[in-house]
Amino acid sequence: MSHCPILVLEDDQAQRTLLTQILAEAGHPVEGVATAEQADKALAQGHWQLLLSDWKLAEGDAAELIQSARQRYPTLGIIVATAYGSIAHAVSAIQLGADDYLAKPFQRQELMLAIDKVSRARRLREDNAALSAQLSEQERLVDLVGHSAPMQRVYQRIQRISQVAATVLIQGESGTGKELAARALHKLSPRRGPFIAVNCGAIPESLAESELFGAEKGAYTGAHQTIVGKIEASSGGTLFLDEIGELPLELQTRLLRVLQEGCITRLGSSEERKVDLRVIAATHQDLANAVADGRFREDLYYRLNVIPLAMPPLRERPEDIPALVNCLLTRSAQRHKLTPPELTPAQLKALMDCPWPGNVRELANAVERLVLLGELELSPLPANPGNAPLLPSEGIQWEVLEQRYLQAALERAEGNRSEAARLLGLGYKAFLYRAEKYGLT
């Protein structure tokens, strides 16, 4: 039996002396106290692993102490002993959080056995708590998968800057996980408020001001009630401004004031409201070039770029692709209630050799198609966007274009669907799926 520090609460001095002597002789560090108040102070000051408490005390019973100790020290072992032993007392003690119950008078061997039993339960709770802490740490960085050197640098930077309140500017190509990094920063931080994400490029310019700063009732046509803006709603937490480069210049000025003074004014109001928030901004653009072109305020750029965080593109960490694929396969299969397919070595090599211009988002789409269709389809887009086909200024009708190519492939292959699929670089099942979609089968 391992020796553990034990705190003894016994209001009878003779009994207290006897118990502490027995436990000390057994090799346990031990201290005896006479009241629940003294026990409470000792638990707060020391590193006790086990509490041996009398149930009936001069000022009442130990119920309140047991309940409080269990809540404050979840791994503490607790044994209750009393000369007034009864089933009712035993049930009450266990319900309040005690691990075991001894009825006086008890033998030395009974006490030792109870201590051994409760010590094992305490160690199990400690192991579970440690495991939960590890899992919690992993969940905080959920979706940031990879052990490559570039990702290790990302993890180290996130861990290092999560505890401070400075503004962070996350830069990286589309699909590299900028929002996931922002969420990890928030979850690792001491801020217990909400994480609110705003895509600056997706808000209509006419609504952007009220969306961010809020509006009083009647501030504009259609404002039938007061609107709390995203900035105000994220007070106490983190505001994530995705695609910050798309924010209109007028609102850039107002955002700069929020960062400088920590207050906002709702649309239609003159009242300033204090906000306590951390701002994390993200962009796939080169903001320095945007500043040079006059599309982004220089002073706001420097306010945002206090701590830069660069997200590496997938082509710079191909060794992370197997782990990413396994994770994405499992999640996609669970989402669609399907069995995840087994990847062949050739398929995995194809995935690792692909340049992935769309990064993890593109990989996730390819994996989802694999789960749904059973065929691995890789994007035909080149790694170098400069070599991409020109898109007409008026745009295209994608479904019309796709149907024409499918029809043309079938005509050239003289109706041979396998050959038509080969001409289009599609798997056979993927070709059938698309052909059936347009009634070409």
Buried (B, 14 or more C-beta within 10 A) or exposed (E): EEBBBBBBBBBBEEBBEBBBEBBEEBEBBBBBBBBBEBBBEBBEEEEBBBBBBBBBBEEEBBBEBBBBBBEEBEBBBBBBBBEEBEEEBBEBBBEBBBBBBBBEEBEEEEBBBBBEBBBBBBBEBEEEEEEEEEEEEEEBBEBBBBEBEBBEEBBEBBBEBBEBEEBBBBBBBBBBBBBBBBBBBBBBBEBEBBBBBBBBEEBEEEEBBBBBBBBBEEBEEEBEEBBEBBBBBBBEBBBBBBBBBBBEEEBBEBBBEBBEEBBBBBBBBEEEBEBEBBBBBBBBBEBEEBBEEEBBBEEBBEBBBBBEBBBBBBBEBBEBBBBBBBBBBEBBBEEEEEEBBEBEEEBBEBBBEBBBBBBBBBBBBBBBBBBBBBBBBBBEBEEEEEEEEEEEEEEEEEEEEBBEBBBEBBEEBEEEBEBBBBBBEBBBBBBBBBBEEBEBE
